Amino acid sequence: MTLSQSKQHPVVLFDGVCNLCQGSVQFIIRRDPRAYFRFASLQSAYGSQLLREAGLDDRAMESIVLVTDHGIYQRSTAALEIARHLSGLWPVLYLFKIIPQGLRDVVYDWIARNRYRWFGKTEACWIPTPDLQSRFADIGS
C-alpha cells in the first residue's frame, strides 16, 4: 500500500514502542466498529515509506500522523480528525479544532515529550493479535 492507496482507509501512523501510542491505537480500534482506520508503526518499513512519500522527516516520529485522501495530518490535528470518525461521543472533540493549531500543539508536544517517562516504552513494536492484523497496513493488507 502506498500513499495513493491509503485513500480507501485512512492510515494512522504511530510510535510502535510507546505504551501511550499503543494504548491509543487500541482505544481507536475499540471505537471504530466499521474498521475505517488502518494502522502502521512509524518504525515499520511501510510507515517510513509513507513518511517519505508525504515529504515528512524524522521529526514526524514524535507525532501521530494520519494519512487520508484529504491530506496528511499531524499532532493535535491528527488526533481530532481521528476522534471525528469514532463511535460514541468522541466526535464532539472535533470542536476543539476552533482552538488555533499552535495552541493545541503546545499541549500535544508537552505530552509527546513526556510520554516515555509517564507511560513507558517497550523494546519492540507492538504486534497485534491475529484477529486485528488485517487492520494493520504493514501486516495484513
Summary of the structure (lengths in Angstrom):
residues: 141
radius of gyration: 14.1
end to end distance: 7.6
largest distance: 40.1
contacts: 402
relative contact order: 0.21
helix: 52%
strand: 13%
